[in-house]
Amino acid sequence: MCDMKQTLVSLIVAMAAAWAQPAAVDKPGCAESGLVSRMPGCVITQCEKKAFAAADMPRTQNERGHMVEGEYERTVYKCPKEKSPLELGRNTEAALKQAGYKIHYTYLYATTRFYMTAQKGGQWVRLTVMDYYELVSVKEKEMEQVMTANADGWAQQIGKEGRVSVYGINFDTGKATIRPDSEAALNEVLKLLQANPGWAMMVAGHTDNVGTQAVNLPLSRQRAQAVIAWLAAKGVAESRLVPAGFGDARPVAENSDEAGRQKNRRVDLVKVY
């Protein structure tokens, strides 16, 4: 009888302790991603949504810099310790496959990390599992043009983001010779620098992926130097301008069609101070 009482008391104490322990709950304001349902026991610790942002969506294990732009969502879960990265990763992979996604690659590192990228049309998903479970998704779309492509609009964007991509500065194919149809864009860059005499800028040239990097890299820098020379001839101090060239290493769009290549052929103005 005494043993029974002790057992009952122990059970009541254990139940009371369990009730006193706060249940794990999602971070306030966060909701489960609509793409993949969570594994049992996982709770959301971080989340963010942006109407337009970019994320790296590698299509192979070693690829870097494949940026996809559009509607962005990031959700981070904390999962039970008994759920291994492989279990979490394979379950997500199976769910995405069932939903019609193409799995570009999966990679398990030393049983402690799992990586995956998947795509279905314009919807991209990147999974990272370590001691947390991170799901990043981007639904491709064009950015709504809300700033005018002129000196005033560029100044606003530089004030917010520290940089702007300038289109309309055109060069002869394979050369650093500025074409006459670039005058309008160059004059707006000139107005921008005249209106902000305290700014120093990096002028960065970018190309598409036509040709080799051995050619594109120096060509992009030569084009940046040509822009600086044009501005210097109009009275802008060269000490305010730093040339840089990145070739095709930093695309902002796919190079698979002319529309994408046209976006990648650009001059970036990056505020140094």
Summary of the structure (lengths in Angstrom):
residues: 273
radius of gyration: 26.2
end to end distance: 81.6
largest distance: 101.8
contacts: 762
relative contact order: 0.11
helix: 33%
strand: 29%
